[in-house]
Amino acid sequence: MSNFAETLTEVKTDILHASISLDNETKERNQKEDAARMLKARRAIEQHLEQKRLNHDISNGWDD
């Protein structure tokens, strides 16, 4: 019976470690996806502001 209990404990430990590892991988993937979305949003905002400045400059009669 002791051998069975040890085996069961090892299996539980392995499952726990696998679960923690999976959670960590999921969190890391989510962080990477969030960073990519933030970068995309930042670039879109910068592009919008640049277009707005360009339109303003053109309406004022000069262009780079």
N, C-alpha and C positions, 0 to 999 in steps of 0.2 A: 504494500500500500504506500509505503514511503516513496518508492520509485515513481509511482503514479502521481503522487502529490508534487514531487519535484518536476516531473515532466509537465504537469499542468501549470505550475508556477512559471516555468520557462516559456511555455506557450503564451501565457497571459502577458509576460514581460515583452516578448517579441511582438505581440499584437499592439501593446501600448507604445512601444518604440516606433512601430510602423505608422500608427495613428498620428503620433507627434510629428514624425517626418513628413507625412502627407499634409498635415496642417501647416507646417513650415513652408513646404513647397507651394501650397495654395496662397499663403500670405505673400510670399516672394513674387509669385506670378501676378497677384493683384497689385502689388506695389509697382511692378514694372509697367503694367497696363495703365495704372493711374498716372505714372510719370509720363508715359507716352501721350495720354490724353491731355495732360497739362501742357506739354510742349506743343502739341498741335493747336490747342486753344490759344496759347501765347503767340504762336506764329500767326494765327488768324487775326488776333487783335493787332499785332504789329503791322500786318499787311493792311488792315482796315485803316489804321491811323496814318500810315504812309499814303494810302490812296486819298484819304481826307485832306492831308497836307498838300498833296499834289493838286487836287481839285481846287483847293483854296488859292494856291500859288498861281494856277492857270487863270482863275477868275480875277486875280489881281493884276494880270497882264504880263506875267513872266513865267518862264519855265526853265528848269535846269537843263 
